[in-house]
Amino acid sequence: MDQQLELFDTPAPPGRPRRSVPIAPMATELTPDSTVTAALGPYHRYLLGAGFSDNTITAFLGDIRLLVRFLQEKGKSAHLRDIGVDTLNEFLYWLRFERLDDAGNPVPCRPKSYARRVTALKSFFGWLAATEVLARDPAAPLIQESAQAPLPRILTDAEVERLLRVTRDLLWSPSKPDARPHLLVLLLLQTGLKKSEVMNLRLSDIDTSNPREPLLTVRYEDGRHAHKERTLFLGPDFLPVYNQYLRSYKPRERLFECTARNLEYVLAEAAALAEIKDGVSFEMMRWTSAVRAYRFGAAPEALRQKLGLSPISWRETFEKIQKLARPIR
């Protein structure tokens, strides 16, 4: 199955860099005479230790197993020392034009899958070179052909203002005040959190000890995702709305003690009131938050850390943010 890299790494106070992805430990059990298959286990452990997402790990391992299948089909040596750039280019050609399924039918390789497989080769053989199993990286000369998806939809400044206006009206409604829509919109615009991160927020993750600078810590229970943990500034407008929300909803443990679908309805209803034709989603708010932060002068590395992205997924994301941030002509 063709899986795509996850879009959208240690915690640090706002504005301070975290550690980069760690270099792999020495793969002492491997030698140049080891096979590609023998290297899969140590490579898997490296990916886990470096904090790659489950989808990325599954995809990369699957791509390297495809290389093994190619070597077997072509009768080529699977020993690490025997694999050079020519072999890897032959493999990439096979992926695009020669690969067949068990029934003998051509298996198409979509541009984005092809680009990811080049990335997988560079990751795998770059790791082998970094750990000195190989003296040279045979994947280094491979040409990375970017195959980007269409740019995501973001809210215009006028749409953001309308959305804030209608949720603020709901907040101060004389008949039935509701703080949840405005709290949710403020939270997403300020932090750019993913839907899953919003749903995992606990009251203990919000630090209001300094009313002028309330902070939010994004935490992950799974240690493999510790690199995504981070501390974010919530903005001066957050605390009054947050306090009103606590008085109204009285959450006990989690910030939003409802389902993700409930919050999707909240965004949909606010979008309808704001006359935003395409609606509003968590993903749209995440991209909007990122682009607005970049326009306001956020440094690329600080923005990467704010979004909780690994360096490998940041490349394509940042290119899209730059394009989306350009003035409309």
C-alpha positions in Angstrom: 0.0 0.0 0.0 1.4 3.4 -0.9 1.4 5.5 2.2 2.3 9.2 2.2 4.5 11.0 4.7 2.6 12.7 7.5 2.2 16.3 7.2 1.5 18.1 9.4 11.3 17.4 18.3 12.3 17.8 22.6 10.2 20.4 24.4 11.6 23.9 25.0 10.3 27.2 26.3 8.8 29.5 23.6 11.4 30.9 21.2 14.1 28.5 22.2 15.3 25.8 19.9 15.0 22.1 20.7 17.4 19.3 19.9 17.5 18.2 16.4 16.7 14.6 15.4 19.4 12.4 16.9 22.1 10.6 14.8 21.6 6.9 14.6 23.6 4.7 17.1 26.3 2.6 15.5 24.7 -0.5 13.8 27.4 -2.7 15.2 25.8 -6.0 14.0 26.0 -4.9 10.4 28.9 -5.0 8.0 29.3 -4.2 4.2 28.7 -8.0 3.6 25.3 -7.8 5.4 22.2 -8.0 3.2 19.5 -5.3 2.8 17.1 -7.6 4.6 19.5 -8.0 7.6 19.7 -4.2 7.9 15.9 -3.7 8.1 15.7 -4.5 11.8 18.5 -2.0 12.9 17.1 0.6 10.5 13.6 0.1 12.1 15.1 0.8 15.5 16.8 3.9 14.2 13.6 5.3 12.8 11.8 4.6 16.1 14.6 6.3 18.1 14.7 9.3 15.8 10.9 9.9 16.4 9.6 9.4 12.9 5.8 8.9 12.7 4.3 5.4 12.4 3.1 6.1 8.9 6.6 7.3 7.8 8.2 4.2 9.4 5.8 1.8 7.7 6.2 3.5 4.4 10.1 3.6 4.5 10.4 0.0 5.5 7.9 -1.0 2.7 10.0 1.0 0.2 13.2 -0.8 1.2 11.5 -4.2 1.0 10.5 -3.2 -2.5 14.2 -2.7 -3.2 14.8 -6.3 -1.9 12.1 -7.6 -4.2 13.7 -5.8 -7.2 17.1 -7.2 -6.4 15.6 -10.7 -6.2 13.6 -10.3 -9.5 16.7 -9.1 -11.3 19.1 -11.6 -9.8 21.3 -8.9 -8.3 23.3 -9.1 -5.2 21.5 -7.9 -2.0 24.7 -7.4 -0.1 25.1 -3.8 1.0 28.6 -3.4 -0.5 27.3 -4.4 -3.9 24.6 -1.8 -4.2 25.7 1.4 -6.0 24.0 4.4 -7.5 23.5 2.5 -10.8 21.6 -0.3 -9.1 19.4 2.3 -7.3 18.7 4.1 -10.5 17.7 0.8 -12.1 15.4 0.2 -9.1 13.7 3.6 -9.6 13.3 2.9 -13.3 11.7 -0.5 -12.4 9.3 1.2 -10.1 8.1 3.6 -12.7 8.0 1.4 -15.8 8.6 -2.3 -15.1 7.0 -3.3 -11.8 4.2 -5.9 -12.2 1.8 -7.4 -9.7 1.3 -11.1 -9.1 -1.1 -11.3 -12.0 1.4 -9.7 -14.4 -0.3 -6.3 -14.5 1.7 -3.0 -14.4 1.7 -1.4 -11.0 1.6 2.4 -11.4 3.9 4.5 -9.2 2.3 7.8 -8.4 4.6 10.8 -8.5 4.3 11.4 -4.8 5.0 7.8 -4.0 8.0 7.9 -6.3 9.3 11.0 -4.5 8.9 9.4 -1.1 10.7 6.3 -2.3 13.7 8.3 -3.3 13.6 9.9 0.2 13.4 6.4 1.7 16.5 5.3 -0.2 18.4 8.5 0.9 17.4 7.9 4.5 18.3 4.2 4.5 21.7 4.5 2.8 22.5 7.8 4.5 22.0 6.1 7.8 24.3 3.2 6.7 27.0 5.8 5.7 26.5 7.8 8.9 27.0 4.7 11.1 30.1 3.7 8.9 28.6 0.5 7.8 29.2 1.8 4.3 32.2 4.0 3.3 30.0 5.9 0.8 26.4 6.7 0.5 25.2 5.3 -2.9 21.9 7.2 -2.7 23.5 10.6 -2.3 23.6 11.3 -6.1 19.9 10.3 -6.7 17.8 13.1 -8.0 14.9 14.1 -5.7 11.9 14.9 -7.9 9.4 16.8 -5.8 5.8 15.9 -6.4 3.7 18.2 -4.3 0.0 18.0 -3.7 -2.1 21.1 -4.5 -1.8 24.0 -2.1 -4.3 23.7 0.8 -7.1 26.2 1.3 -6.5 28.8 4.0 -8.7 31.6 5.4 -8.3 35.1 4.1 -7.7 37.9 6.7 -11.3 39.0 6.1 -12.6 35.5 6.7 -10.6 35.3 9.9 -12.1 38.6 11.1 -15.6 37.4 10.3 -15.0 34.1 12.1 -13.7 35.8 15.2 -16.6 38.3 15.1 -19.3 35.6 15.1 -17.7 33.5 17.8 -17.2 36.6 19.9 -20.9 37.4 19.4 -21.7 33.8 20.6 -19.4 34.4 23.6 -21.4 37.5 24.7 -24.8 36.4 23.6 -27.4 37.9 26.1 -29.7 34.9 25.6 -27.4 31.9 25.5 -23.7 32.8 25.8 -21.3 30.1 24.6 -17.6 30.4 25.1 -16.5 27.2 23.4 -16.6 28.4 19.7 -14.5 31.5 20.5 -12.1 29.5 22.7 -11.6 26.9 20.0 -11.0 29.4 17.2 -8.5 31.4 19.3 -6.7 28.2 20.3 -6.3 27.0 16.7 -5.3 30.4 15.3 -2.7 30.9 18.0 -1.2 27.4 18.1 -1.9 25.6 14.9 -2.6 22.4 16.8 -3.7 19.2 15.0 -7.1 17.8 15.8 -5.7 14.9 17.7 -3.5 17.3 19.8 -6.5 19.4 20.6 -8.5 16.3 21.7 -5.6 15.2 24.0 -5.3 18.5 25.8 -5.7 18.3 29.6 -6.4 21.2 31.9 -3.0 20.6 33.5 -1.4 21.3 30.2 -2.4 25.0 30.4 -0.3 27.2 32.6 -2.1 30.5 33.7 0.3 31.4 36.5 1.4 34.4 34.5 -1.9 36.0 33.3 -0.1 38.1 30.6 1.6 35.0 29.1 -0.5 31.9 29.5 1.3 28.8 28.1 0.2 25.5 26.7 2.3 22.4 26.7 1.6 19.8 24.0 2.3 16.3 25.4 2.4 12.8 24.0 2.0 9.7 26.1 3.9 7.5 23.6 7.6 8.1 24.1 8.2 7.6 20.4 6.5 11.0 19.8 8.4 12.9 22.5 10.0 15.0 19.7 6.6 16.6 19.0 6.2 17.9 22.5 6.4 21.6 22.8 5.4 24.7 24.8 3.4 27.4 23.1 2.3 30.9 24.0 -1.5 31.3 24.0 -1.8 35.0 23.6 -3.3 37.8 25.8 -6.9 37.3 24.6 -7.0 33.6 25.6 -7.3 33.8 29.4 -10.6 35.7 29.8 -12.3 33.4 27.3 -10.8 30.3 28.9 -12.0 31.4 32.4 -15.6 31.9 31.1 -15.4 28.5 29.3 -14.4 26.8 32.6 -17.3 28.5 34.4 -19.8 27.4 31.7 -18.6 23.9 30.8 -16.9 22.8 34.0 -14.4 20.3 32.5 -12.8 18.0 35.0 -9.7 16.6 33.2 -9.6 17.4 29.5 -10.0 20.8 28.0 -12.7 19.6 25.6 -14.7 16.7 27.1 -16.6 15.9 23.9 -15.9 14.1 20.7 -13.8 15.4 17.8 -17.0 15.3 15.7 -18.6 17.8 18.2 -15.8 20.3 17.7 -16.0 19.8 13.9 -19.7 20.8 14.2 -18.7 23.8 16.2 -16.3 25.0 13.5 -18.9 24.2 10.8 -21.6 26.3 12.5 -19.3 29.2 13.1 -18.2 29.1 9.4 -21.8 29.2 8.3 -22.5 32.2 10.5 -19.4 33.9 9.1 -20.5 33.1 5.6 -17.4 31.1 4.8 -18.5 29.2 1.7 -16.0 26.3 2.0 -16.5 25.8 5.7 -13.7 25.6 8.3 -11.8 22.5 9.3 -9.0 21.7 11.8 -6.6 21.3 8.9 -7.6 24.6 7.4 -7.1 26.4 10.7 -3.7 24.7 11.1 -2.5 26.0 7.7 -4.0 29.4 8.3 -2.2 29.7 11.7 1.1 28.7 10.1 0.8 31.2 7.3 -0.2 34.0 9.5 2.7 33.3 11.9 5.1 33.4 8.9 3.7 36.6 7.6 4.1 38.2 11.1 7.8 37.3 11.0 8.1 33.9 12.7 11.5 32.4 11.8 11.3 29.1 9.9 12.9 27.0 12.6 10.7 28.5 15.3 7.7 27.8 13.1 8.7 24.2 12.5 9.0 23.7 16.2 5.7 25.4 16.9 3.9 23.0 14.5 5.7 20.0 15.9 7.1 18.8 12.6 10.2 16.8 11.9 12.9 18.2 9.6 12.0 15.7 6.9 8.3 16.7 6.7 9.1 20.4 7.2 10.7 20.8 3.8 7.5 20.4 1.7 5.4 22.1 4.4 7.6 25.2 4.4 7.5 25.5 0.7 3.7 25.5 0.8 3.7 28.1 3.6 5.9 30.4 1.6 3.7 30.1 -1.5 0.5 30.6 0.5 2.0 33.7 2.2 2.6 35.5 -1.0 0.3 38.4 -1.7 -2.5 37.6 -4.1 -2.1 39.5 -7.4 
